[in-house]
Amino acid sequence: FRDIRTATMDSLEIPDGDGQPDWAWVRRLKRLLEDTPLRPTLMESLDPLACFFGTPSDPHFVDLGALEHVVCNTHRAWQAAGKLRLLGLPDSLEDFALAIHVYTLHD
């Protein structure tokens, strides 16, 4: 299946053939996705990170100002290089691609 919101018992494959899907979990996840509106901007979607890593003394502290700087610089670099088009993706997916990029940053 490609989208959890449209998953059915027939569409869900388990690649290694081990066991069955947890359909209760799938139903809970589908409801959660349906009930959670997308934030209007990428930076607003990153705001919840501050709740998880909110104090500067925390080793996993997320400085949202620094994060915004990374997002802006990455956006400019990707635009200049035509990164999404090189990957065969429309520019309309840039915020999603940037969000994935940001959530995989380590430092």
Buried (B, 14 or more C-beta within 10 A) or exposed (E): EEEEEEBEEEEEEEEEEEEEEEEEEBEEBBEEEEEEEEBEEBBEBBEEBBEEBEEEEEEEBBEBEEBBEBBEEBBEEBEEEEBBEEEEEEEEEBBEBBBEBBEEEEE
